[in-house]
Amino acid sequence: MAQQIARELENFGKYKKGLRVQVVYGGTPITTQIREIKKAAPHILVATPGRLQDLIDRKAIKLDQIEFLVLDEADEMLNMGFQEDIDKILEYTPEEKVLWLFSATMPPEIRRIVGTYMEKPFEVKIQSESKTNENIDHKYIYVSKHDKEAALKRVLDYLTDFYGVVFCKTKMDTQELADYLEKEGYRAEPLHGDMSQSQRDAVMAKFRNKTTSILVATDVAARGIDVESLTHVVHYSLPENPEYYTHRSGRTARAGKKGTSLAIVTPQDIGRIRFFERTIGIDIKHIKVPLQSQMYSKKLEKWTEKVLHTDTIELNEDLISKALETFESLSKEDLVQKVLAIEFNKLYKKVEKDDLNIISNERRDDRQGRKIDTGSKHQRDDRGDRGSRERSYHSNPHMDTFFVNIGKIDNIHPGVLIDILAGHAGLTKKQIGNIDIQKRHCLVEIDKKFTKYLDSGKILKYRGRRITIKKKISGSKPIPIT
């Protein structure tokens, strides 16, 4: 995103003679950036918080003379743990500067920055209704959580011209889904915060030139994506709030083009979809996952159309004669079957049930008069079993239980907690057991072989708040890990 903003500033100021714009960010050699700053003496510096703090610490840059300071994506900076960096950076700036702050949401932390560093601030709010792009067709499919991967593959196979972004909640989920799709034969690449800048640039280059047609990304990593011709945005995991849904969906239907926002919804998510509809003021239409027969027919239609419109080239007559001689014993029908087998072989190898759609009982009407699907009895029982499993501790003798001082009031869900532990101690899903999220804390099981990595000495933060992880002994209060 820093690179994108710098490019736009250069385009905007190209008729301003002598205007110098410099961009600095992590993942590239800081010595090179210091050299370029000293050489160019930029009028505008576009920087990520961490790299700017490094430059200040090295005395490579001073902010005491700046006239304007812009904090873009302020809520995301805080979500990524940059609150202390932002506070420190602001302390280096003069009081008489003009401060601009852009944020998709206004949590208390943002209000605190406004109250501390801005004098008589003027707030401009864009209502959700006015942000909705009418060229976006909002849809959702309704499946069991166990069928999400199969449903996504079915959709990608049916949409033969798919070119878009698939959104996941966590870095781990993003990497795992991208690896899975690639293994299944799809042209998919991940984009998340654990990748170096050079890796991200390489992925985006392949995506822009359509070598890769599927980008699997987190919300944070996708903030800098600006590709005008995306056909679809897929919410593989639903975001937590309607602002993020709107922001994700807005990646498609740019420059006056049409686009589709498709959510993969499970029984646990249906209430959130209804909430998004009411809050944003849109109708998210329920569509069915194509049956395998429908998907094959769609792909056959596309493939035969491609064959019919393929320009023939002049081949050596000997080559044609040899091919005709080889296929002489085959009938036209046999030859077509073999050619189709080559084209559809991978699809037929995918063993999955034909109908992935949930046929659910309609229990009650929502506030708009629409009936809400609550899932079959079997699916509701699954959810009850899952809840009881999450509260059944020490069932696995190979696990230790840990207390984490964040909970539902911090908008924590299992995916976020797994992502935090993965980033802090390098843990994977297999090393994390049952998770119980309470109002103000979480209890999480960790494989005993890997608990030593939790005590790394690093300060762990979430949305600017310091996190403590304590080992819990059965029948006693949690004790700090040592």
Residue pairs with C-beta under 8 A, 6 or more apart in sequence:
1 72
1 73
1 223
1 224
2 23
2 24
2 25
2 46
2 47
2 48
2 224
3 23
3 25
3 224
4 224
4 226
5 23
5 46
5 72
6 21
6 22
6 23
6 46
9 21
9 44
9 46
10 19
10 21
13 19
13 21
19 43
19 44
20 40
20 41
20 42
20 43
20 44
21 42
21 43
21 44
21 45
21 46
22 36
22 37
22 40
22 42
22 44
22 45
22 46
23 45
23 46
23 47
24 33
24 37
24 45
24 46
24 47
24 48
24 51
24 52
24 55
25 47
25 48
25 51
25 197
26 48
26 50
26 51
26 197
27 196
27 197
27 198
27 200
28 197
28 198
30 51
30 54
30 55
30 58
33 51
33 55
34 55
34 58
34 60
37 45
37 55
37 60
37 61
38 60
45 52
45 61
47 55
49 77
49 82
49 85
49 86
49 89
50 82
50 85
52 61
52 85
52 89
53 85
53 88
53 89
55 61
56 62
56 63
56 88
56 89
56 92
62 92
63 69
63 89
63 92
63 93
63 94
64 92
64 93
64 94
65 94
66 93
66 94
66 97
67 97
67 98
68 97
68 98
68 99
68 100
69 90
69 93
69 97
69 98
69 99
69 100
70 99
70 100
70 101
70 102
71 77
71 86
71 99
71 100
71 101
71 102
71 103
71 113
72 102
73 102
73 103
73 104
73 223
74 86
74 101
74 102
74 103
74 110
74 113
75 103
75 104
75 105
75 106
75 107
75 110
76 104
76 219
76 220
76 223
77 83
77 86
78 86
78 107
78 109
78 110
78 463
78 464
79 220
79 463
80 193
80 220
81 461
81 462
81 463
81 464
82 464
83 109
83 461
83 463
83 464
84 461
84 464
86 113
87 113
90 113
90 117
99 117
99 118
101 110
101 113
101 114
101 118
103 110
104 243
104 244
104 247
105 241
105 243
107 463
109 463
109 464
114 121
128 242
128 243
128 246
128 279
128 280
128 281
129 280
129 281
131 246
131 250
132 246
132 280
132 281
132 282
133 249
133 250
133 253
133 259
135 253
135 256
135 257
135 258
135 259
136 249
136 250
136 252
136 253
136 258
136 259
136 260
136 261
137 258
137 259
137 260
137 261
137 285
138 249
138 260
138 261
138 282
138 283
138 284
138 285
139 260
139 261
139 262
139 263
139 284
139 285
139 286
139 287
140 262
140 263
140 264
140 265
140 273
140 284
140 285
140 286
140 287
141 151
141 155
141 262
141 263
141 264
141 265
141 286
141 287
141 288
141 289
141 357
142 265
142 266
142 267
142 270
142 286
142 357
142 358
142 360
142 373
143 151
143 264
143 265
143 266
143 289
143 356
143 357
143 358
144 266
144 267
144 356
144 358
144 379
145 266
145 267
145 268
147 353
147 356
148 236
148 264
148 266
149 177
149 180
150 352
150 353
150 356
151 264
151 289
151 356
152 166
152 181
152 234
152 236
152 264
153 181
153 184
153 186
153 350
154 289
154 290
154 292
154 295
154 356
155 162
155 234
155 262
155 289
155 290
156 162
156 181
156 186
156 214
157 295
157 298
157 299
157 347
158 290
158 294
158 295
158 298
158 299
159 231
159 232
160 298
160 299
160 302
161 231
162 213
162 214
162 231
162 232
163 210
163 213
163 229
163 230
163 231
163 232
164 213
164 214
164 215
164 230
164 231
164 232
164 233
164 234
164 251
164 252
165 215
165 216
165 217
165 222
165 225
165 230
165 232
165 233
165 234
165 248
165 251
166 177
166 188
166 214
166 215
166 216
166 217
166 234
166 236
167 217
167 218
167 219
167 222
167 233
167 234
167 235
167 236
167 237
167 239
167 248
168 174
168 177
168 216
168 217
168 218
168 236
168 237
169 218
169 219
169 237
169 239
169 413
169 415
169 416
169 419
170 218
170 415
170 416
170 418
170 419
170 422
171 192
171 193
171 194
171 218
171 419
171 422
171 423
172 418
172 419
172 422
172 428
172 429
173 236
173 237
173 415
174 190
174 191
174 192
174 216
174 217
174 218
174 221
175 190
175 192
175 194
176 429
177 188
177 190
177 216
177 236
178 188
178 189
178 190
178 216
179 190
181 188
181 214
181 216
182 188
182 189
184 350
185 346
186 214
187 211
187 212
187 213
187 214
188 212
188 213
188 214
188 215
188 216
189 203
189 206
189 207
189 212
189 214
189 215
189 216
190 203
190 216
190 217
191 200
191 203
191 204
191 215
191 216
191 217
191 218
191 221
191 222
191 225
192 217
192 218
192 220
192 221
193 218
193 220
193 221
194 423
195 203
195 221
200 221
203 212
203 215
204 225
206 212
207 215
207 227
208 227
215 222
215 225
216 236
217 225
219 239
219 244
219 247
219 248
222 248
222 251
225 251
226 254
227 251
227 254
228 254
228 255
228 257
229 254
229 257
230 251
230 252
230 254
230 259
231 252
231 259
231 260
232 252
232 259
232 260
232 261
232 262
233 248
233 249
233 251
233 252
233 259
233 260
233 261
233 262
234 262
234 263
234 264
235 245
235 248
235 261
235 262
235 263
235 264
236 264
237 415
238 245
238 263
238 265
238 269
238 272
238 273
239 245
239 248
240 411
240 413
242 275
242 276
242 279
242 280
245 261
245 276
245 280
246 280
248 261
249 261
252 259
252 260
252 261
253 259
263 269
263 273
263 284
265 273
267 358
267 360
267 373
267 374
267 375
267 379
267 380
267 383
268 383
270 372
270 373
270 374
271 372
273 284
274 366
274 368
274 370
274 372
276 282
276 284
277 283
277 284
277 368
278 367
278 368
288 357
289 355
289 356
289 357
290 298
291 354
291 355
292 352
292 354
293 354
295 347
296 344
296 347
299 343
299 344
299 347
300 340
300 344
303 343
327 335
330 338
358 373
358 375
358 376
358 379
359 376
360 373
360 374
360 375
360 376
360 379
361 373
361 374
361 375
361 376
361 377
362 371
362 372
362 373
362 374
363 371
363 372
363 374
364 371
364 372
364 374
365 371
365 372
366 372
374 380
375 383
389 434
390 434
390 435
390 436
391 434
391 436
392 434
393 401
393 434
393 436
393 443
393 445
393 474
394 401
394 474
395 434
396 433
396 445
398 447
398 448
398 449
399 433
399 434
399 445
399 446
399 447
399 448
400 445
400 446
400 448
400 451
400 471
400 472
401 443
401 444
401 445
401 446
401 471
401 472
401 474
402 443
402 444
402 445
402 446
402 451
402 454
402 469
402 470
402 471
402 472
402 478
402 481
403 441
403 442
403 443
403 469
403 470
403 471
403 472
403 478
404 417
404 441
404 442
404 443
404 444
404 467
404 468
404 469
404 470
405 440
405 441
405 467
405 468
406 412
406 417
406 440
406 441
406 442
406 462
406 465
406 467
407 437
407 438
407 439
407 440
407 441
407 442
408 437
408 438
408 439
408 440
409 439
409 440
410 462
410 463
410 465
412 437
412 442
412 462
413 437
414 435
414 437
416 462
417 435
417 437
417 442
417 444
418 427
418 429
418 432
418 435
420 460
420 462
420 467
421 427
421 432
421 444
421 446
421 454
422 428
424 454
424 456
424 458
424 460
425 450
425 453
425 454
425 456
426 453
427 446
427 450
427 453
430 447
431 446
431 447
431 449
431 450
432 444
432 445
432 446
432 447
433 444
433 445
433 446
433 447
434 443
434 444
434 445
435 442
435 443
435 444
435 445
436 442
436 443
436 444
443 472
446 454
451 471
451 481
454 469
454 481
455 481
455 482
459 466
460 466
460 467
460 468
460 469
461 467
468 480
469 481
470 478
470 479
470 480
470 481
471 478
471 479
471 480
471 481
472 478
472 479
473 479
